[in-house]
Amino acid sequence: MVQVTVSLPDTLAASLGEPSEGLARLVLEDVVAEACRNGRITRAEAARYYGMKQRIFW
């Protein structure tokens, strides 16, 4: 798995309403959603990244 470090301004992190431990999951979910919208990954792949079955996901 690739590790990525992201720096967020404190005010942005606070506005997301997540504890710092939850920000990594939030960023992953946003990247997956954007990749799916742009056709870079399939809905089935997105569902797997979210830990869901495809028929539940979409």
C-alpha positions as CSV (number, residue, x, y, z in Angstrom):
1,M,0.0,0.0,0.0
2,V,1.2,3.5,-0.8
3,Q,1.5,5.9,2.1
4,V,0.7,9.5,1.4
5,T,1.2,12.5,3.7
6,V,-1.2,15.3,3.4
7,S,-1.0,18.7,5.2
8,L,-4.3,20.4,6.0
9,P,-4.7,23.8,7.5
10,D,-6.0,23.4,11.1
11,T,-9.2,25.4,10.2
12,L,-10.0,23.0,7.3
13,A,-9.4,19.9,9.4
14,A,-11.6,21.4,12.1
15,S,-14.4,22.1,9.6
16,L,-14.4,18.5,8.5
17,G,-15.6,17.5,11.9
18,E,-13.5,14.4,12.1
19,P,-11.0,13.4,14.8
20,S,-7.5,13.4,13.4
21,E,-7.6,9.5,13.2
22,G,-10.7,9.7,11.0
23,L,-9.2,12.1,8.5
24,A,-7.2,9.4,6.7
25,R,-10.4,7.5,6.0
26,L,-12.2,10.6,4.9
27,V,-9.5,11.5,2.4
28,L,-9.4,7.9,1.1
29,E,-13.2,8.0,0.6
30,D,-13.0,11.3,-1.3
31,V,-10.2,10.1,-3.5
32,V,-12.2,6.9,-4.3
33,A,-15.3,8.9,-5.1
34,E,-13.5,11.3,-7.4
35,A,-11.7,8.4,-9.2
36,C,-15.0,6.7,-9.7
37,R,-16.7,9.9,-11.0
38,N,-13.8,10.4,-13.4
39,G,-13.9,6.8,-14.7
40,R,-10.5,6.0,-13.4
41,I,-11.9,3.1,-11.3
42,T,-15.1,1.1,-11.7
43,R,-18.0,1.1,-9.3
44,A,-17.1,-2.4,-8.2
45,E,-13.6,-1.2,-7.4
46,A,-15.0,1.7,-5.4
47,A,-17.3,-0.6,-3.5
48,R,-14.3,-2.8,-2.5
49,Y,-12.3,0.2,-1.3
50,Y,-15.3,1.2,0.8
51,G,-15.6,-2.3,2.1
52,M,-19.1,-2.8,0.6
53,K,-20.7,-5.2,-1.8
54,Q,-21.3,-3.5,-5.2
55,R,-25.1,-4.1,-5.2
56,I,-25.3,-2.2,-1.9
57,F,-22.9,0.5,-3.0
58,W,-24.7,1.8,-6.0
